[in-house]
Amino acid sequence: MCPPLQAGVAELADALDLGSSGVTPVEVRVLSPALFPEMSKVNPGEFKINPRCTVLRDDLGYHQFIPHTSYLMTATSSQAIDTHAGQAVYSPFVLKLYDAWVLGISNRLIWKCPTKHLLAMYQQHVTSNHLDVGVGTGYFLKKTRWPINTQLALMDMNPNSLATAAARVPGLTPCTFEADVFEPWSLGDKLFDSISMNYLLHCLPGNLQNKSVVFEHAKAHLTSGGTLFGSTLLGKDLPRSSTAKRLMDIYNRKGIFSNTEDSLDILEHVLSQYFAKVEIQTRGCCAIFIASQ
């Protein structure tokens, strides 16, 4: 029987005692930080696991009981990664807080990239044939002034995010795709004139070279004159306040972010592997990128 994974990704080796077991098959269940309403205080060591839930512990001794999606992977070191961790945080409860905390407070005061700049990016580059990847709450979709007869598609791993975002643009009746962006996108031969991925990359596991497969998938679904645009928070190169560093460290330990090695040079390099024209602007510790052929 595969052991349950406790705490965060960083504690994977300790939780599984990999040092003494070599290669171990691990059932990895959804990881997330202590931001759920289901979070409750229980006695240390008391794990109540049932077929629908898994138990995680944060540094304060809180335990969470949350619905899980599981899959099998082979772990050989503490760098084994749960690809669901970055999106698992977005429960319906957290999504209600997201706009106020991330777009209202964090962007302006911590990351130093006010949300108006990200909205301007959307407004400048969206087309009437658009795919949004990593939809969040749908804030930007709602605020954007769309062309007439827009065909909008949404892609995300998290069904909560997809439902929330789609509900904010009912007039556009978007098509929704629940999918893992690391896997080939199941869109058939559908091509888009614009694709956005806002605040997606820093939530994906691994380094930017590993994450660059999403650019490959995006390019495969862009028209010849299409544009990919988005933004990501970088863990290196760009200026960060002490508060930004501390919060980013916490998010990385919790598995919400995976961007400690993400840098401006590497971002430009991996984008240039797939696109002939790459433009990157920076505000605070945020990189805003536009790429096309």
N, C-alpha and C positions, 0 to 999 in steps of 0.2 A: 504493500500500500504506500502511495506517495505521501510524504509528510506535508502538512499545511505550511505555508510560508508566513512567518510572523514578521512584524515590523516593516522595514522598507527594503528596497532592492539592495541597498548597501550592505544589509545584514544577511544576504542570501547564503553565503558560504557558512556562516556561523549557524544559521537556522537549520541547514541541511547537513552540517558536519562533513563538508566536502573534503576537508583535509585528510580524512581517514577512509574515504569511500571511493576515491577515483571518480569515475563517470557515473552519475546518478540520474535516473529519470525522475523528473520533478513535475508534479501537477501544480502549475502556477495559477493562482486565482487572482482576480482583480485586486490591484493595490490602489490605495488612495490615502490621502492624509486625513487627519481628524477634523473633517469639515462636514460631517453628515449628521442629520438630526437623529439617526439611529444610534449614534455614539452613546455609550453608557459606561459608567464606572463599575468595574467588577474587581474581584480579588485577583491579585497577580497569579498567573498560572492557571486561571480558570478559563478553559476554552470550550465554548459551546458551539460545536460545528455541526451543522445539519446539511443535507444535500443541496439546500438552496442558498446557503450562506458560508462565508468564511470569516475568520477572526484576525484582525490586525491590531498591533499595539504601537502606539506612538511613544515618544520619549517621556511623556508625562504619566504614562501608565494607563491611559485610556484605551479601551478596546472598542472595536467597531464590529457590528454584525451587518454585513451588507450583501445583497444579491451578487452572485459572481458569474463571470464567464470564465471557463477554464479551458486549457489546452495543454498538450504535452510538449515538453522541450527537453533537451539534454543540457545539463549544467556541468561545466568542468572547472569553473572558477567563480570568484565573487563578481565578475563582470557580466554574468548571465542577466538578461534583461527581460522584464515583462512588458511586452509591447502595448498592453492595455493601460498601464499605469497613468500615462499622461492624460488620458481622456476619462478615466474612471471617476475622477473627482466630480465630474459634471452631473451630479444628481439633480432632480428637479429643484430641491432646496437650494443648492449652490448656484444654479442658474439664475435664481431669483435675486441673488446677491451680486452676481458677476458684473453687471453693468455699473453698479455703484462702486464696487471695490476696485475692479480692474480698469474699467474705462473712465471712471470718475476720479478715483483717488490715485491708484498705482501709476497709471500712465502719466499723469500730470506731476505728481509729487515725488515719485520714487524712480520710475524709469525715465522721466524727463522727456517724454514724447507725448504731448497732449493729443487726445483722441481726434481732435479736429484735423490733424495732419494725416492720420490714417483714413479718415473719411474723405479727405481731399484726394487721396490716392484712388479710392474706389470711384469717386465721381469722375475723375479724369480718364480712367482706363476701362470701366465696364462697357460692355456692348449689349446689344439686344439678343445675343446668343452667348450666355454666360454660365460658367460652372464655378461654384464656390466650394472650396475644399477645406474642411475644418471650420464648421459654421458658427461655433460658439453659441451665442444667444440669438443671432440674426439681427443684431443692432445695426450693423452697417448696411445690411440688405434693406432694412426698413427706412433708414435715413437717406439712402441713395436715390437720386432722381433717375428713374429708369427710362430708356427710350420706349417709344410706342411699340407695341407688339413684342415685348421682350419674352424670350424663352429662357427660363431660369432652371438650373439644376443644382441640387445640393448634395454634397457627399461628406459623410462623417462616420466614424466607428460607433459613435454614441447615439442610440435612438432618442434619448432625452433631448440632446442638442438638435437633432434633426426635426423633431416634432415642434420644439420651441421656435426654431428659426422659421420653419414653414408657416407656422401660425402668425408670424409677424408680417408676412407678405401674402395674405390670402388672395389679393387681387391678381397676383402673378401665377397662382396655382403651380408652384414649382414641382418638378420631379425630384424625388429623393432617392439616394443610394446609400445604404448602410454597408460600409466597406472598410477594409484595412488598406490604407494608402500604400503600404509596402508591397502589397500584392498587385499584380496587373489589374487595372481598373476594368471592371465588367460593364463597359459602356458600349460594347459592340463597335460599330464603325462611326459612332457619333463624334463629330468634331465641333469645337467651340471657337468663337472668335476672341474670347477672353476667359482666363481662368485665374481665380484669386486663391491665395492661401495665407490668410492673415493670422499671425501668432500661432502658426501650426508647427513650424520647424523646431522651436525650442521645447515643444512638448513631446517630440518624437524621441525614442531611445537611440543611443549610439552617438557617434560623432557626425559631422556634416558630410564626410565622405560616404558614410553608411546611409545617411538620410537622402543623399542626392538621387537615389532611385526614384523618389517622388517627382523630381524634375524630368526624369526620363519618361515616367508615366504621363505626366502632364503634356510633355512635348508630343507624345503619340496621339493626343486628343485635341491638339490645337490646329486650326487651319494654317495654311502657309503664311498668312499675314497676321496671325493671332498673337496675343500678348499674354504672358504670365506675369502676375504682379502679386506682391505680398509684403509681409514684414515679419521680423523675428527679433527676439532679444538675444544679444550676444554676451557670452561670459568672459570674453577677452577683447583687448584692443580699445574698446570704447570706454569713455569715462563713466564711473559708477560711484555714487556716494556710499558711505559706510552702511547706510540703511539698505540701499539697493543690493550691496554685496551680501549682507546678512540674509535678506529675504530670498535672494536668488540661491544662496547656499541651502536654506531650509527647503525650498522647492525642489532642489536637486536631490537632497537627502530623501525627501518624501516620494520622489519619482514623478512629480508633476512636471518638472523641467528636466532636461538632459542637455545642458548647454555650456558646461564648464570649459570645454575646449573649443567652442564655436567662436571663430574669429572672422574679422572682416575679410582678410586675405583668402581664407579658405572658402568663405561663402562666394566670393567673386570667382574663385577658381572652379568650384563645382558647377556654378551656373554657366560658366564659359565652356564647360565640357559639352553642354547641350544646346546652348544658344549663341548666335553670332553677335547679338547686341545685348549688352548687359549694363544697366545703370543702377547704382546703389547710392542712396542718400542716407545720412545718419542724423538722428536726433536723440540726444542722451545716449542710452545704451541700446537703442533700437535701430535696426537697419531696414530701410524700405527699399525693395528691389523691383525692378521692371526688366523683363527679358523677352526678347523676340528674335525671329530669324531675319 
